[in-house]
């Protein structure tokens, strides 16, 4: 049995971890968000860890408002960098392992082949830079006891995300404009949560960086079309370019992730993105019913 401390428990991934906890009779879970634990405060974390003695700290907390981060860099850095540093130092004192969730935004976004973990990082946004700095801090402090998982295009039946936004807008409008020249892979947060638990429940902990997303790739336009197809929503999706939809923060033009490493080390079978999307929309429909 392992004791798991989950930070960012009210977010998409944190809520998926709660679902796992509800059916897990082996491990013990402690769920925290900012109300229960301020991870930007080192002494608070140290006290919390000393009391609860976790074997694993699963960091699902992040500042993810990508555009807002461009004007809010100080708070973004506190959550995405300083908090990770704090968790790493507290884990080191407590001899706990850390599984930290990062992002495809740490890569440059200008590749033409799926990114492998050793590819050069070159974030183009405040969000990406602060997430990379968090990764570096974790590796410097806890090199043998930490795993970073880079993921992309996360969605879930919980929280706010592209899938839920598209379904909501698609029911209200006859047509939508969605960019067609940014390619990546959607990731169902439930699949990522299961992958994290595969690592926790394995008999080995091989530290380092791992990519994880669902299998396959698409553009945001193709993603939106598939959402409407599965959800049976009659809404025209017009393909536009990034230039036609300017945003404050630069998005990666290409962020498909190669998952060979995590599949090999932990024997994971990763679902194709359309199959996982069907599962999520089924959950959303059952919640409405």
NORZIHU-V188013 format. One record per residue. N is the residue number from 1. RES is the residue in one letter. PSI is psi as a letter, one per 20 degrees, with the letter a starting at -180 (none if undefined). NEAR is the number of other C-alpha atoms within 8 Angstrom. D_LAST is the distance of its C-alpha to the last C-alpha in Angstrom with 2 decimals. Layout:
# NORZIHU-V188013
N,RES,PSI,NEAR,D_LAST + N,RES,PSI,NEAR,D_LAST
This chain:
# NORZIHU-V188013
1,X,p,5,36.64 + 2,X,q,9,36.17 + 3,X,p,12,35.25 + 4,X,p,13,32.98 + 5,X,o,13,32.92 + 6,X,p,14,29.98 + 7,X,q,13,30.58 + 8,X,k,14,28.06 + 9,X,i,15,25.42 + 10,X,j,8,23.01 + 11,X,a,11,22.90 + 12,X,g,13,20.92 + 13,X,g,13,23.26 + 14,X,g,13,23.85 + 15,X,h,11,20.22 + 16,X,h,12,20.22 + 17,X,h,11,23.41 + 18,X,g,10,21.77 + 19,X,g,8,19.34 + 20,X,g,10,22.54 + 21,X,h,11,24.34 + 22,X,h,6,21.87 + 23,X,j,6,22.92 + 24,X,o,7,26.49 + 25,X,j,5,29.08 + 26,X,g,6,32.05 + 27,X,r,10,31.95 + 28,X,p,9,31.77 + 29,X,q,9,29.81 + 30,X,o,8,30.61 + 31,X,p,10,28.07 + 32,X,q,13,29.57 + 33,X,a,12,28.95 + 34,X,h,8,31.44 + 35,X,h,6,31.05 + 36,X,h,6,32.25 + 37,X,p,10,34.60 + 38,X,o,10,36.30 + 39,X,i,13,37.11 + 40,X,i,9,39.51 + 41,X,o,9,41.68 + 42,X,g,11,43.72 + 43,X,h,6,45.01 + 44,X,g,10,41.54 + 45,X,g,14,40.40 + 46,X,g,9,43.61 + 47,X,g,8,43.26 + 48,X,g,9,39.64 + 49,X,h,12,40.54 + 50,X,h,8,43.63 + 51,X,g,6,41.70 + 52,X,i,6,38.80 + 53,X,m,9,40.78 + 54,X,q,12,38.07 + 55,X,h,11,38.95 + 56,X,p,13,36.61 + 57,X,o,15,35.48 + 58,X,o,11,32.45 + 59,X,n,12,32.52 + 60,X,j,13,29.15 + 61,X,q,11,30.33 + 62,X,q,7,31.39 + 63,X,o,10,32.04 + 64,X,j,6,30.06 + 65,X,n,7,30.45 + 66,X,g,11,32.77 + 67,X,g,9,34.19 + 68,X,h,8,34.48 + 69,X,h,13,36.38 + 70,X,h,12,39.22 + 71,X,i,6,40.06 + 72,X,l,8,38.91 + 73,X,h,10,40.77 + 74,X,g,6,42.05 + 75,X,h,7,38.72 + 76,X,g,14,37.30 + 77,X,h,10,40.31 + 78,X,g,10,39.97 + 79,X,g,14,36.49 + 80,X,i,16,36.94 + 81,X,f,16,40.59 + 82,X,g,11,42.00 + 83,X,h,14,39.08 + 84,X,g,15,39.30 + 85,X,g,12,43.04 + 86,X,g,13,42.52 + 87,X,g,13,40.14 + 88,X,g,13,42.63 + 89,X,g,10,45.56 + 90,X,g,12,43.81 + 91,X,h,13,42.77 + 92,X,g,10,46.38 + 93,X,h,7,47.71 + 94,X,i,10,45.26 + 95,X,l,7,45.62 + 96,X,q,13,41.88 + 97,X,q,10,40.38 + 98,X,p,14,38.21 + 99,X,o,13,35.45 + 100,X,p,11,34.92 + 101,X,p,10,32.41 + 102,X,b,11,34.03 + 103,X,q,11,33.49 + 104,X,i,10,34.67 + 105,X,i,14,36.14 + 106,X,h,13,39.17 + 107,X,r,13,40.39 + 108,X,h,12,42.23 + 109,X,j,10,39.76 + 110,X,j,8,42.63 + 111,X,r,9,42.76 + 112,X,i,5,42.41 + 113,X,q,5,41.68 + 114,X,p,9,38.96 + 115,X,p,11,40.01 + 116,X,r,9,41.41 + 117,X,h,8,41.62 + 118,X,i,4,45.35 + 119,X,q,7,45.14 + 120,X,p,6,46.56 + 121,X,q,7,44.22 + 122,X,m,7,44.55 + 123,X,q,12,41.73 + 124,X,j,13,41.84 + 125,X,r,12,39.78 + 126,X,g,13,40.03 + 127,X,g,16,36.72 + 128,X,g,12,38.07 + 129,X,g,11,41.44 + 130,X,h,12,40.16 + 131,X,g,13,37.94 + 132,X,g,12,41.01 + 133,X,h,10,43.18 + 134,X,g,14,40.77 + 135,X,g,12,41.03 + 136,X,g,8,44.83 + 137,X,g,12,45.10 + 138,X,g,13,43.11 + 139,X,h,10,45.28 + 140,X,h,7,48.45 + 141,X,h,10,47.73 + 142,X,l,11,46.00 + 143,X,h,10,46.95 + 144,X,i,7,46.83 + 145,X,k,10,43.85 + 146,X,q,14,41.25 + 147,X,p,12,38.85 + 148,X,p,12,37.37 + 149,X,o,13,34.43 + 150,X,p,12,34.21 + 151,X,r,14,30.85 + 152,X,q,13,29.50 + 153,X,l,8,26.62 + 154,X,p,10,24.25 + 155,X,r,14,20.49 + 156,X,r,13,17.50 + 157,X,i,10,13.88 + 158,X,q,9,15.89 + 159,X,a,7,18.26 + 160,X,p,8,19.55 + 161,X,r,9,20.46 + 162,X,g,7,21.23 + 163,X,g,10,18.07 + 164,X,h,9,15.83 + 165,X,g,9,18.67 + 166,X,g,11,19.01 + 167,X,g,12,15.42 + 168,X,g,8,15.74 + 169,X,h,8,19.25 + 170,X,h,14,18.66 + 171,X,h,9,16.37 + 172,X,h,6,19.17 + 173,X,q,8,22.26 + 174,X,h,8,24.05 + 175,X,q,9,25.71 + 176,X,q,10,26.02 + 177,X,p,8,29.03 + 178,X,p,11,28.63 + 179,X,q,13,31.62 + 180,X,i,13,32.80 + 181,X,k,10,35.76 + 182,X,p,12,34.17 + 183,X,q,13,33.37 + 184,X,b,14,31.71 + 185,X,p,16,28.98 + 186,X,q,13,25.38 + 187,X,o,14,24.66 + 188,X,p,15,21.39 + 189,X,h,12,21.98 + 190,X,h,10,20.79 + 191,X,g,12,23.63 + 192,X,g,12,26.05 + 193,X,g,12,25.20 + 194,X,h,9,25.90 + 195,X,g,9,29.11 + 196,X,g,9,30.20 + 197,X,h,8,29.77 + 198,X,h,10,31.78 + 199,X,g,10,34.56 + 200,X,g,8,34.36 + 201,X,i,6,34.48 + 202,X,r,8,37.21 + 203,X,j,4,40.80 + 204,X,q,5,41.87 + 205,X,n,8,41.35 + 206,X,o,7,42.82 + 207,X,r,9,42.89 + 208,X,a,10,42.57 + 209,X,p,9,40.23 + 210,X,p,12,37.55 + 211,X,q,14,35.39 + 212,X,p,13,31.79 + 213,X,r,14,29.18 + 214,X,r,14,27.35 + 215,X,q,9,29.70 + 216,X,a,7,30.64 + 217,X,r,10,30.97 + 218,X,r,10,29.95 + 219,X,r,12,30.43 + 220,X,h,13,27.90 + 221,X,g,13,28.01 + 222,X,h,9,27.25 + 223,X,g,10,24.41 + 224,X,g,12,22.83 + 225,X,g,9,23.46 + 226,X,h,9,21.77 + 227,X,g,12,18.62 + 228,X,h,14,18.44 + 229,X,g,8,19.39 + 230,X,g,9,16.69 + 231,X,i,8,13.90 + 232,X,l,6,15.56 + 233,X,p,10,16.58 + 234,X,n,8,19.92 + 235,X,p,11,21.91 + 236,X,p,7,25.52 + 237,X,o,11,26.44 + 238,X,p,9,30.10 + 239,X,p,9,32.03 + 240,X,r,11,34.20 + 241,X,r,9,36.58 + 242,X,h,10,36.61 + 243,X,h,5,39.57 + 244,X,i,6,37.51 + 245,X,m,8,34.91 + 246,X,p,6,37.15 + 247,X,q,6,35.80 + 248,X,g,7,37.82 + 249,X,p,10,37.38 + 250,X,p,7,38.36 + 251,X,q,9,35.72 + 252,X,p,12,36.88 + 253,X,h,9,37.57 + 254,X,p,11,37.11 + 255,X,k,17,35.52 + 256,X,p,11,34.71 + 257,X,p,14,35.35 + 258,X,p,11,37.34 + 259,X,j,11,35.78 + 260,X,g,6,38.76 + 261,X,g,9,39.92 + 262,X,h,12,36.82 + 263,X,h,11,36.30 + 264,X,g,8,39.94 + 265,X,g,7,40.32 + 266,X,j,9,37.13 + 267,X,k,7,36.45 + 268,X,q,9,32.96 + 269,X,o,5,31.08 + 270,X,p,9,29.01 + 271,X,q,9,26.13 + 272,X,q,9,26.48 + 273,X,h,14,24.47 + 274,X,h,7,22.57 + 275,X,g,8,21.42 + 276,X,h,12,20.15 + 277,X,g,10,18.43 + 278,X,g,9,16.47 + 279,X,g,8,15.44 + 280,X,g,11,14.41 + 281,X,h,11,12.35 + 282,X,g,8,10.61 + 283,X,g,9,9.91 + 284,X,g,9,8.84 + 285,X,h,8,6.32 + 286,X,h,7,5.03 + 287,X,h,6,5.45 + 288,X,g,5,3.79 + 289,X,none,4,0.00
